Amino acid sequence: MNVETNLNHLNSNEVSKMEMDSNPVYTFRVHWLKGIFAPSRLIGQKLIVYRTKLILETGIFRKDERIIPISKVTDIRVTKGCAAGVLGYGNIYIETAGTGSSEISVVDIDSPDYARDLIVHLIDQNE
């Protein structure tokens, strides 16, 4: 069976959910100032927020990707230093059900408070 045949078997509600999740809601990247001095693994780092999942992409030469369903997120922590607070960047740590440590750690991204608020809003919407 090809993809088109499989899509015909889905009801319209499932298709609209797939279409809704095909475009990211927002993409957070490493702050430009930190990107100048950061190792290559951080320069290519970005957190892509979809309605039902989070994707963390890291690296430039060696790509790594982690996918976390929004429904599994249990805790979000944001940290910022003095300069980071003034310049608008910081760190975000996302924990999921069943893990004792951070499942996703994103260092020196733009607008970590907005990232946290957006993810919390999407969690509330999906419940």
N, CA, C and O atoms as CSV, one atom per row, in Angstrom:
chain,resi,resn,atom,element,x,y,z
A,1,MET,N,N,0.840,-1.187,0.000
A,1,MET,CA,C,0.000,0.000,0.000
A,1,MET,C,C,0.882,1.247,0.000
A,1,MET,O,O,1.911,1.295,0.675
A,2,ASN,N,N,0.473,2.231,-0.751
A,2,ASN,CA,C,1.233,3.477,-0.742
A,2,ASN,C,C,0.627,4.463,0.258
A,2,ASN,O,O,-0.411,4.190,0.861
A,3,VAL,N,N,1.272,5.585,0.421
A,3,VAL,CA,C,0.851,6.580,1.407
A,3,VAL,C,C,-0.545,7.103,1.094
A,3,VAL,O,O,-1.348,7.300,2.005
A,4,GLU,N,N,-0.841,7.329,-0.176
A,4,GLU,CA,C,-2.149,7.854,-0.554
A,4,GLU,C,C,-3.269,6.887,-0.167
A,4,GLU,O,O,-4.320,7.318,0.308
A,5,THR,N,N,-3.056,5.600,-0.364
A,5,THR,CA,C,-4.044,4.599,0.024
A,5,THR,C,C,-4.235,4.580,1.531
A,5,THR,O,O,-5.362,4.466,2.013
A,6,ASN,N,N,-3.144,4.690,2.276
A,6,ASN,CA,C,-3.237,4.719,3.739
A,6,ASN,C,C,-4.009,5.937,4.222
A,6,ASN,O,O,-4.783,5.836,5.175
A,7,LEU,N,N,-3.815,7.084,3.586
A,7,LEU,CA,C,-4.520,8.298,3.991
A,7,LEU,C,C,-6.018,8.191,3.736
A,7,LEU,O,O,-6.810,8.787,4.465
A,8,ASN,N,N,-6.413,7.448,2.724
A,8,ASN,CA,C,-7.842,7.281,2.439
A,8,ASN,C,C,-8.552,6.535,3.558
A,8,ASN,O,O,-9.760,6.692,3.735
A,9,HIS,N,N,-7.819,5.725,4.316
A,9,HIS,CA,C,-8.420,4.957,5.401
A,9,HIS,C,C,-8.580,5.771,6.679
A,9,HIS,O,O,-9.279,5.348,7.599
A,10,LEU,N,N,-7.951,6.912,6.742
A,10,LEU,CA,C,-8.057,7.754,7.929
A,10,LEU,C,C,-9.322,8.597,7.844
A,10,LEU,O,O,-9.730,9.023,6.764
A,11,ASN,N,N,-9.933,8.831,8.995
A,11,ASN,CA,C,-11.093,9.727,8.967
A,11,ASN,C,C,-10.613,11.174,8.923
A,11,ASN,O,O,-9.433,11.441,9.153
A,12,SER,N,N,-11.491,12.083,8.638
A,12,SER,CA,C,-11.111,13.485,8.455
A,12,SER,C,C,-10.538,14.098,9.724
A,12,SER,O,O,-9.688,14.984,9.641
A,13,ASN,N,N,-10.979,13.650,10.899
A,13,ASN,CA,C,-10.457,14.161,12.161
A,13,ASN,C,C,-8.980,13.817,12.310
A,13,ASN,O,O,-8.189,14.662,12.729
A,14,GLU,N,N,-8.600,12.584,11.971
A,14,GLU,CA,C,-7.200,12.176,12.062
A,14,GLU,C,C,-6.349,12.938,11.062
A,14,GLU,O,O,-5.222,13.322,11.376
A,15,VAL,N,N,-6.869,13.163,9.863
A,15,VAL,CA,C,-6.127,13.909,8.849
A,15,VAL,C,C,-5.911,15.341,9.315
A,15,VAL,O,O,-4.813,15.874,9.157
A,16,SER,N,N,-6.934,15.981,9.887
A,16,SER,CA,C,-6.771,17.362,10.331
A,16,SER,C,C,-5.759,17.445,11.468
A,16,SER,O,O,-5.034,18.435,11.562
A,17,LYS,N,N,-5.688,16.427,12.340
A,17,LYS,CA,C,-4.673,16.408,13.397
A,17,LYS,C,C,-3.279,16.293,12.785
A,17,LYS,O,O,-2.341,16.945,13.246
A,18,MET,N,N,-3.140,15.463,11.745
A,18,MET,CA,C,-1.836,15.316,11.092
A,18,MET,C,C,-1.422,16.616,10.434
A,18,MET,O,O,-0.267,17.029,10.544
A,19,GLU,N,N,-2.359,17.270,9.744
A,19,GLU,CA,C,-2.045,18.537,9.092
A,19,GLU,C,C,-1.675,19.597,10.114
A,19,GLU,O,O,-0.773,20.403,9.886
A,20,MET,N,N,-2.384,19.593,11.255
A,20,MET,CA,C,-2.130,20.567,12.303
A,20,MET,C,C,-0.715,20.413,12.855
A,20,MET,O,O,-0.088,21.406,13.226
A,21,ASP,N,N,-0.204,19.184,12.914
A,21,ASP,CA,C,1.094,18.942,13.517
A,21,ASP,C,C,2.223,18.931,12.495
A,21,ASP,O,O,3.374,18.680,12.853
A,22,SER,N,N,1.913,19.198,11.227
A,22,SER,CA,C,2.960,19.155,10.216
A,22,SER,C,C,3.784,20.444,10.186
A,22,SER,O,O,4.905,20.444,9.678
A,23,ASN,N,N,3.248,21.533,10.721
A,23,ASN,CA,C,3.970,22.805,10.751
A,23,ASN,C,C,4.344,23.151,12.185
A,23,ASN,O,O,3.506,23.078,13.084
A,24,PRO,N,N,5.606,23.528,12.399
A,24,PRO,CA,C,5.998,23.904,13.766
A,24,PRO,C,C,5.277,25.163,14.234
A,24,PRO,O,O,4.985,26.060,13.443
A,25,VAL,N,N,4.998,25.211,15.527
A,25,VAL,CA,C,4.408,26.395,16.130
A,25,VAL,C,C,5.485,27.464,16.278
A,25,VAL,O,O,5.238,28.641,16.015
A,26,TYR,N,N,6.681,27.051,16.701
A,26,TYR,CA,C,7.782,27.991,16.906
A,26,TYR,C,C,9.099,27.218,16.919
A,26,TYR,O,O,9.133,26.056,17.325
A,27,THR,N,N,10.182,27.856,16.477
A,27,THR,CA,C,11.514,27.258,16.520
A,27,THR,C,C,12.423,28.172,17.331
A,27,THR,O,O,12.564,29.355,17.023
A,28,PHE,N,N,13.037,27.613,18.368
A,28,PHE,CA,C,13.963,28.354,19.222
A,28,PHE,C,C,15.385,27.955,18.858
A,28,PHE,O,O,15.686,26.770,18.720
A,29,ARG,N,N,16.259,28.944,18.703
A,29,ARG,CA,C,17.659,28.696,18.330
A,29,ARG,C,C,18.596,29.279,19.382
A,29,ARG,O,O,18.190,30.047,20.254
A,30,VAL,N,N,19.874,28.884,19.269
A,30,VAL,CA,C,20.898,29.439,20.151
A,30,VAL,C,C,20.992,30.938,19.899
A,30,VAL,O,O,20.985,31.386,18.752
A,31,HIS,N,N,21.079,31.707,20.974
A,31,HIS,CA,C,21.200,33.162,20.873
A,31,HIS,C,C,22.398,33.506,19.991
A,31,HIS,O,O,23.452,32.883,20.116
A,32,TRP,N,N,22.252,34.485,19.103
A,32,TRP,CA,C,23.294,34.813,18.128
A,32,TRP,C,C,24.630,35.151,18.778
A,32,TRP,O,O,25.682,34.787,18.251
A,33,LEU,N,N,24.603,35.842,19.914
A,33,LEU,CA,C,25.850,36.228,20.573
A,33,LEU,C,C,26.582,34.992,21.098
A,33,LEU,O,O,27.802,34.889,20.973
A,34,LYS,N,N,25.839,34.060,21.683
A,34,LYS,CA,C,26.454,32.832,22.180
A,34,LYS,C,C,26.883,31.940,21.030
A,34,LYS,O,O,27.851,31.190,21.161
A,35,GLY,N,N,26.184,32.006,19.911
A,35,GLY,CA,C,26.527,31.187,18.752
A,35,GLY,C,C,27.897,31.495,18.195
A,35,GLY,O,O,28.541,30.623,17.610
A,36,ILE,N,N,28.354,32.730,18.369
A,36,ILE,CA,C,29.672,33.117,17.873
A,36,ILE,C,C,30.772,32.359,18.614
A,36,ILE,O,O,31.771,31.963,18.013
A,37,PHE,N,N,30.586,32.156,19.929
A,37,PHE,CA,C,31.627,31.553,20.762
A,37,PHE,C,C,31.351,30.098,21.133
A,37,PHE,O,O,32.181,29.464,21.785
A,38,ALA,N,N,30.219,29.568,20.735
A,38,ALA,CA,C,29.813,28.222,21.166
A,38,ALA,C,C,30.481,27.147,20.324
A,38,ALA,O,O,30.840,27.384,19.171
A,39,PRO,N,N,30.647,25.947,20.915
A,39,PRO,CA,C,31.128,24.819,20.118
A,39,PRO,C,C,30.106,24.457,19.041
A,39,PRO,O,O,28.936,24.826,19.145
A,40,SER,N,N,30.543,23.742,18.017
A,40,SER,CA,C,29.671,23.436,16.882
A,40,SER,C,C,28.425,22.666,17.291
A,40,SER,O,O,27.399,22.774,16.619
A,41,ARG,N,N,28.480,21.890,18.372
A,41,ARG,CA,C,27.296,21.132,18.790
A,41,ARG,C,C,26.193,22.064,19.283
A,41,ARG,O,O,25.018,21.699,19.226
A,42,LEU,N,N,26.541,23.258,19.764
A,42,LEU,CA,C,25.537,24.205,20.233
A,42,LEU,C,C,25.053,25.137,19.133
A,42,LEU,O,O,23.904,25.576,19.151
A,43,ILE,N,N,25.921,25.440,18.179
A,43,ILE,CA,C,25.535,26.377,17.119
A,43,ILE,C,C,24.348,25.825,16.327
A,43,ILE,O,O,23.435,26.572,15.977
A,44,GLY,N,N,24.357,24.559,16.054
A,44,GLY,CA,C,23.277,23.952,15.281
A,44,GLY,C,C,22.100,23.513,16.129
A,44,GLY,O,O,21.184,22.867,15.620
A,45,GLN,N,N,22.102,23.845,17.401
A,45,GLN,CA,C,21.053,23.390,18.318
A,45,GLN,C,C,19.788,24.217,18.154
A,45,GLN,O,O,19.830,25.447,18.133
A,46,LYS,N,N,18.648,23.513,18.037
A,46,LYS,CA,C,17.372,24.218,18.004
A,46,LYS,C,C,16.281,23.331,18.582
A,46,LYS,O,O,16.306,22.107,18.457
A,47,LEU,N,N,15.332,23.987,19.214
A,47,LEU,CA,C,14.169,23.323,19.793
A,47,LEU,C,C,12.974,23.706,18.931
A,47,LEU,O,O,12.622,24.881,18.828
A,48,ILE,N,N,12.355,22.705,18.312
A,48,ILE,CA,C,11.210,22.942,17.429
A,48,ILE,C,C,9.964,22.477,18.170
A,48,ILE,O,O,9.863,21.317,18.570
A,49,VAL,N,N,9.025,23.388,18.348
A,49,VAL,CA,C,7.804,23.108,19.102
A,49,VAL,C,C,6.648,22.922,18.122
A,49,VAL,O,O,6.318,23.819,17.347
A,50,TYR,N,N,6.049,21.749,18.174
A,50,TYR,CA,C,4.830,21.451,17.420
A,50,TYR,C,C,3.675,21.405,18.406
A,50,TYR,O,O,3.895,21.496,19.614
A,51,ARG,N,N,2.469,21.269,17.923
A,51,ARG,CA,C,1.305,21.210,18.811
A,51,ARG,C,C,1.308,19.969,19.691
A,51,ARG,O,O,0.790,20.010,20.806
A,52,THR,N,N,1.884,18.860,19.212
A,52,THR,CA,C,1.833,17.607,19.968
A,52,THR,C,C,3.190,17.023,20.310
A,52,THR,O,O,3.259,15.971,20.945
A,53,LYS,N,N,4.274,17.677,19.908
A,53,LYS,CA,C,5.604,17.122,20.177
A,53,LYS,C,C,6.666,18.215,20.195
A,53,LYS,O,O,6.461,19.319,19.690
A,54,LEU,N,N,7.805,17.874,20.792
A,54,LEU,CA,C,8.987,18.727,20.804
A,54,LEU,C,C,10.095,17.979,20.085
A,54,LEU,O,O,10.252,16.773,20.273
A,55,ILE,N,N,10.856,18.672,19.272
A,55,ILE,CA,C,12.002,18.063,18.606
A,55,ILE,C,C,13.227,18.897,18.928
A,55,ILE,O,O,13.240,20.109,18.712
A,56,LEU,N,N,14.266,18.236,19.451
A,56,LEU,CA,C,15.543,18.897,19.700
A,56,LEU,C,C,16.523,18.406,18.647
A,56,LEU,O,O,16.827,17.215,18.570
A,57,GLU,N,N,17.013,19.338,17.837
A,57,GLU,CA,C,18.028,19.025,16.837
A,57,GLU,C,C,19.337,19.652,17.288
A,57,GLU,O,O,19.366,20.818,17.684
A,58,THR,N,N,20.416,18.885,17.231
A,58,THR,CA,C,21.723,19.396,17.625
A,58,THR,C,C,22.752,19.054,16.555
A,58,THR,O,O,22.588,18.112,15.780
A,59,GLY,N,N,23.812,19.849,16.537
A,59,GLY,CA,C,24.951,19.585,15.675
A,59,GLY,C,C,24.860,20.211,14.303
A,59,GLY,O,O,23.781,20.509,13.791
A,60,ILE,N,N,26.043,20.402,13.724
A,60,ILE,CA,C,26.138,20.910,12.359
A,60,ILE,C,C,26.628,19.793,11.444
A,60,ILE,O,O,26.014,19.503,10.417
A,61,PHE,N,N,27.729,19.177,11.824
A,61,PHE,CA,C,28.333,18.131,11.002
A,61,PHE,C,C,27.745,16.757,11.316
A,61,PHE,O,O,27.575,15.929,10.421
A,62,ARG,N,N,27.440,16.523,12.570
A,62,ARG,CA,C,26.820,15.266,13.000
A,62,ARG,C,C,25.479,15.621,13.632
A,62,ARG,O,O,25.432,16.131,14.751
A,63,LYS,N,N,24.409,15.357,12.929
A,63,LYS,CA,C,23.066,15.726,13.393
A,63,LYS,C,C,22.530,14.682,14.373
A,63,LYS,O,O,22.717,13.478,14.195
A,64,ASP,N,N,21.865,15.174,15.398
A,64,ASP,CA,C,21.193,14.321,16.373
A,64,ASP,C,C,19.803,14.907,16.586
A,64,ASP,O,O,19.640,16.125,16.658
A,65,GLU,N,N,18.802,14.036,16.685
A,65,GLU,CA,C,17.423,14.503,16.835
A,65,GLU,C,C,16.727,13.687,17.917
A,65,GLU,O,O,16.809,12.459,17.936
A,66,ARG,N,N,16.040,14.389,18.817
A,66,ARG,CA,C,15.244,13.742,19.863
A,66,ARG,C,C,13.818,14.251,19.748
A,66,ARG,O,O,13.587,15.447,19.568
A,67,ILE,N,N,12.858,13.329,19.855
A,67,ILE,CA,C,11.449,13.685,19.754
A,67,ILE,C,C,10.756,13.309,21.055
A,67,ILE,O,O,10.852,12.173,21.520
A,68,ILE,N,N,10.061,14.276,21.634
A,68,ILE,CA,C,9.345,14.066,22.897
A,68,ILE,C,C,7.884,14.470,22.686
A,68,ILE,O,O,7.614,15.599,22.277
A,69,PRO,N,N,6.937,13.565,22.958
A,69,PRO,CA,C,5.527,13.969,22.880
A,69,PRO,C,C,5.200,14.993,23.976
A,69,PRO,O,O,5.643,14.847,25.115
A,70,ILE,N,N,4.435,16.015,23.633
A,70,ILE,CA,C,4.035,17.046,24.603
A,70,ILE,C,C,3.343,16.407,25.804
A,70,ILE,O,O,3.514,16.859,26.936
A,71,SER,N,N,2.575,15.370,25.559
A,71,SER,CA,C,1.811,14.728,26.638
A,71,SER,C,C,2.699,14.084,27.698
A,71,SER,O,O,2.234,13.812,28.804
A,72,LYS,N,N,3.971,13.835,27.379
A,72,LYS,CA,C,4.896,13.201,28.332
A,72,LYS,C,C,5.677,14.205,29.185
A,72,LYS,O,O,6.362,13.804,30.125
A,73,VAL,N,N,5.585,15.501,28.874
A,73,VAL,CA,C,6.339,16.524,29.609
A,73,VAL,C,C,5.741,16.688,31.005
A,73,VAL,O,O,4.537,16.895,31.157
A,74,THR,N,N,6.608,16.591,32.031
A,74,THR,CA,C,6.145,16.727,33.413
A,74,THR,C,C,6.687,17.970,34.106
A,74,THR,O,O,6.057,18.482,35.032
A,75,ASP,N,N,7.838,18.461,33.676
A,75,ASP,CA,C,8.441,19.614,34.348
A,75,ASP,C,C,9.286,20.404,33.351
A,75,ASP,O,O,9.947,19.831,32.486
A,76,ILE,N,N,9.251,21.719,33.487
A,76,ILE,CA,C,10.063,22.602,32.652
A,76,ILE,C,C,10.740,23.601,33.569
A,76,ILE,O,O,10.087,24.264,34.374
A,77,ARG,N,N,12.055,23.703,33.442
A,77,ARG,CA,C,12.820,24.618,34.282
A,77,ARG,C,C,13.628,25.548,33.385
A,77,ARG,O,O,14.232,25.106,32.408
A,78,VAL,N,N,13.638,26.837,33.719
A,78,VAL,CA,C,14.403,27.838,32.978
A,78,VAL,C,C,15.432,28.444,33.914
A,78,VAL,O,O,15.113,28.792,35.050
A,79,THR,N,N,16.676,28.572,33.438
A,79,THR,CA,C,17.717,29.251,34.206
A,79,THR,C,C,18.355,30.323,33.322
A,79,THR,O,O,18.521,30.149,32.115
A,80,LYS,N,N,18.712,31.455,33.978
A,80,LYS,CA,C,19.364,32.556,33.265
A,80,LYS,C,C,20.387,33.191,34.206
A,80,LYS,O,O,20.130,33.363,35.397
A,81,GLY,N,N,21.525,33.529,33.664
A,81,GLY,CA,C,22.502,34.301,34.420
A,81,GLY,C,C,22.182,35.780,34.305
A,81,GLY,O,O,21.194,36.161,33.676
A,82,CYS,N,N,23.021,36.618,34.915
A,82,CYS,CA,C,22.791,38.073,34.875
A,82,CYS,C,C,22.811,38.609,33.451
A,82,CYS,O,O,21.878,39.293,33.028
A,83,ALA,N,N,23.863,38.303,32.717
A,83,ALA,CA,C,23.973,38.799,31.336
A,83,ALA,C,C,22.898,38.181,30.460
A,83,ALA,O,O,22.331,38.851,29.596
A,84,ALA,N,N,22.620,36.911,30.681
A,84,ALA,CA,C,21.614,36.215,29.872
A,84,ALA,C,C,20.246,36.851,30.048
A,84,ALA,O,O,19.501,37.003,29.080
A,85,GLY,N,N,19.911,37.224,31.279
A,85,GLY,CA,C,18.616,37.855,31.530
A,85,GLY,C,C,18.470,39.172,30.799
A,85,GLY,O,O,17.405,39.484,30.266
A,86,VAL,N,N,19.545,39.944,30.775
A,86,VAL,CA,C,19.523,41.242,30.099
A,86,VAL,C,C,19.461,41.068,28.580
A,86,VAL,O,O,18.749,41.803,27.895
A,87,LEU,N,N,20.207,40.098,28.061
A,87,LEU,CA,C,20.275,39.888,26.613
A,87,LEU,C,C,19.154,38.999,26.078
A,87,LEU,O,O,19.011,38.862,24.863
A,88,GLY,N,N,18.360,38.396,26.954
A,88,GLY,CA,C,17.194,37.638,26.517
A,88,GLY,C,C,17.423,36.191,26.147
A,88,GLY,O,O,16.660,35.624,25.364
A,89,TYR,N,N,18.472,35.575,26.701
A,89,TYR,CA,C,18.672,34.157,26.436
A,89,TYR,C,C,18.869,33.414,27.748
A,89,TYR,O,O,19.072,34.029,28.795
A,90,GLY,N,N,18.810,32.095,27.686
A,90,GLY,CA,C,18.976,31.277,28.879
A,90,GLY,C,C,18.895,29.808,28.532
A,90,GLY,O,O,18.942,29.425,27.363
A,91,ASN,N,N,18.772,28.984,29.570
A,91,ASN,CA,C,18.727,27.535,29.407
A,91,ASN,C,C,17.336,27.030,29.766
A,91,ASN,O,O,16.672,27.588,30.640
A,92,ILE,N,N,16.901,25.981,29.095
A,92,ILE,CA,C,15.621,25.360,29.425
A,92,ILE,C,C,15.849,23.854,29.561
A,92,ILE,O,O,16.509,23.232,28.729
A,93,TYR,N,N,15.292,23.287,30.619
A,93,TYR,CA,C,15.424,21.863,30.909
A,93,TYR,C,C,14.021,21.267,30.964
A,93,TYR,O,O,13.170,21.734,31.721
A,94,ILE,N,N,13.789,20.248,30.169
A,94,ILE,CA,C,12.463,19.635,30.068
A,94,ILE,C,C,12.548,18.192,30.529
A,94,ILE,O,O,13.332,17.405,29.997
A,95,GLU,N,N,11.729,17.844,31.529
A,95,GLU,CA,C,11.684,16.479,32.044
A,95,GLU,C,C,10.410,15.800,31.570
A,95,GLU,O,O,9.382,16.444,31.360
A,96,THR,N,N,10.499,14.492,31.407
A,96,THR,CA,C,9.338,13.720,30.972
A,96,THR,C,C,8.997,12.657,32.008
A,96,THR,O,O,9.786,12.372,32.908
A,97,ALA,N,N,7.818,12.080,31.866
A,97,ALA,CA,C,7.368,11.036,32.786
A,97,ALA,C,C,8.330,9.860,32.747
A,97,ALA,O,O,8.733,9.400,31.679
A,98,GLY,N,N,8.687,9.387,33.925
A,98,GLY,CA,C,9.537,8.210,34.016
A,98,GLY,C,C,11.029,8.482,34.024
A,98,GLY,O,O,11.820,7.542,34.097
A,99,THR,N,N,11.441,9.750,33.951
A,99,THR,CA,C,12.867,10.061,34.010
A,99,THR,C,C,13.136,10.925,35.225
A,99,THR,O,O,12.314,11.763,35.595
A,100,GLY,N,N,14.277,10.721,35.840
A,100,GLY,CA,C,14.636,11.512,37.001
A,100,GLY,C,C,15.463,12.725,36.653
A,100,GLY,O,O,15.674,13.601,37.491
A,101,SER,N,N,15.930,12.781,35.427
A,101,SER,CA,C,16.763,13.913,35.016
A,101,SER,C,C,16.137,14.581,33.798
A,101,SER,O,O,15.087,14.160,33.315
A,102,SER,N,N,16.797,15.629,33.309
A,102,SER,CA,C,16.273,16.355,32.154
A,102,SER,C,C,16.352,15.493,30.904
A,102,SER,O,O,17.414,14.975,30.556
A,103,GLU,N,N,15.231,15.350,30.244
A,103,GLU,CA,C,15.177,14.616,28.980
A,103,GLU,C,C,15.757,15.471,27.861
A,103,GLU,O,O,16.469,14.980,26.985
A,104,ILE,N,N,15.434,16.773,27.911
A,104,ILE,CA,C,15.959,17.722,26.931
A,104,ILE,C,C,16.589,18.884,27.682
A,104,ILE,O,O,15.967,19.474,28.565
A,105,SER,N,N,17.822,19.208,27.326
A,105,SER,CA,C,18.509,20.386,27.862
A,105,SER,C,C,18.890,21.264,26.673
A,105,SER,O,O,19.642,20.842,25.796
A,106,VAL,N,N,18.369,22.478,26.653
A,106,VAL,CA,C,18.688,23.402,25.576
A,106,VAL,C,C,19.417,24.583,26.199
A,106,VAL,O,O,18.867,25.294,27.041
A,107,VAL,N,N,20.656,24.783,25.778
A,107,VAL,CA,C,21.532,25.778,26.386
A,107,VAL,C,C,21.601,27.032,25.528
A,107,VAL,O,O,21.772,26.964,24.311
A,108,ASP,N,N,21.465,28.188,26.193
A,108,ASP,CA,C,21.661,29.494,25.555
A,108,ASP,C,C,20.729,29.742,24.366
A,108,ASP,O,O,21.176,30.171,23.302
A,109,ILE,N,N,19.434,29.469,24.550
A,109,ILE,CA,C,18.492,29.762,23.477
A,109,ILE,C,C,17.828,31.116,23.724
A,109,ILE,O,O,17.739,31.597,24.854
A,110,ASP,N,N,17.371,31.702,22.637
A,110,ASP,CA,C,16.598,32.945,22.727
A,110,ASP,C,C,15.262,32.675,23.403
A,110,ASP,O,O,14.649,31.631,23.180
A,111,SER,N,N,14.820,33.591,24.210
A,111,SER,CA,C,13.473,33.598,24.807
A,111,SER,C,C,13.087,32.299,25.516
A,111,SER,O,O,12.072,31.696,25.166
A,112,PRO,N,N,13.865,31.852,26.500
A,112,PRO,CA,C,13.507,30.599,27.190
A,112,PRO,C,C,12.189,30.704,27.962
A,112,PRO,O,O,11.477,29.710,28.104
A,113,ASP,N,N,11.858,31.901,28.462
A,113,ASP,CA,C,10.583,32.071,29.170
A,113,ASP,C,C,9.409,31.866,28.219
A,113,ASP,O,O,8.411,31.241,28.578
A,114,TYR,N,N,9.535,32.398,27.004
A,114,TYR,CA,C,8.487,32.213,26.009
A,114,TYR,C,C,8.362,30.736,25.632
A,114,TYR,O,O,7.256,30.226,25.459
A,115,ALA,N,N,9.502,30.055,25.507
A,115,ALA,CA,C,9.482,28.616,25.194
A,115,ALA,C,C,8.723,27.848,26.274
A,115,ALA,O,O,7.877,27.006,25.971
A,116,ARG,N,N,9.031,28.144,27.532
A,116,ARG,CA,C,8.348,27.470,28.652
A,116,ARG,C,C,6.849,27.757,28.618
A,116,ARG,O,O,6.040,26.836,28.728
A,117,ASP,N,N,6.477,29.024,28.468
A,117,ASP,CA,C,5.058,29.403,28.460
A,117,ASP,C,C,4.310,28.759,27.289
A,117,ASP,O,O,3.168,28.327,27.445
A,118,LEU,N,N,4.946,28.696,26.125
A,118,LEU,CA,C,4.325,28.088,24.956
A,118,LEU,C,C,4.097,26.593,25.180
A,118,LEU,O,O,3.024,26.077,24.866
A,119,ILE,N,N,5.092,25.901,25.719
A,119,ILE,CA,C,4.964,24.459,25.957
A,119,ILE,C,C,3.885,24.193,27.002
A,119,ILE,O,O,3.091,23.267,26.838
A,120,VAL,N,N,3.840,24.989,28.079
A,120,VAL,CA,C,2.809,24.821,29.102
A,120,VAL,C,C,1.427,25.049,28.487
A,120,VAL,O,O,0.489,24.311,28.790
A,121,HIS,N,N,1.294,26.053,27.635
A,121,HIS,CA,C,0.016,26.330,26.968
A,121,HIS,C,C,-0.398,25.140,26.102
A,121,HIS,O,O,-1.568,24.756,26.105
A,122,LEU,N,N,0.545,24.550,25.360
A,122,LEU,CA,C,0.213,23.407,24.512
A,122,LEU,C,C,-0.140,22.175,25.324
A,122,LEU,O,O,-0.988,21.383,24.912
A,123,ILE,N,N,0.507,22.002,26.483
A,123,ILE,CA,C,0.153,20.892,27.371
A,123,ILE,C,C,-1.290,21.059,27.835
A,123,ILE,O,O,-2.067,20.104,27.827
A,124,ASP,N,N,-1.645,22.277,28.239
A,124,ASP,CA,C,-3.020,22.548,28.694
A,124,ASP,C,C,-4.036,22.297,27.577
A,124,ASP,O,O,-5.119,21.770,27.832
A,125,GLN,N,N,-3.693,22.669,26.352
A,125,GLN,CA,C,-4.596,22.462,25.212
A,125,GLN,C,C,-4.801,20.984,24.908
A,125,GLN,O,O,-5.890,20.577,24.503
A,126,ASN,N,N,-3.753,20.175,25.102
A,126,ASN,CA,C,-3.830,18.765,24.746
A,126,ASN,C,C,-4.498,17.917,25.822
A,126,ASN,O,O,-4.777,16.741,25.587
A,127,GLU,N,N,-4.757,18.480,26.983
A,127,GLU,CA,C,-5.383,17.693,28.060
A,127,GLU,C,C,-6.869,17.612,27.912
A,127,GLU,O,O,-7.539,16.988,28.735
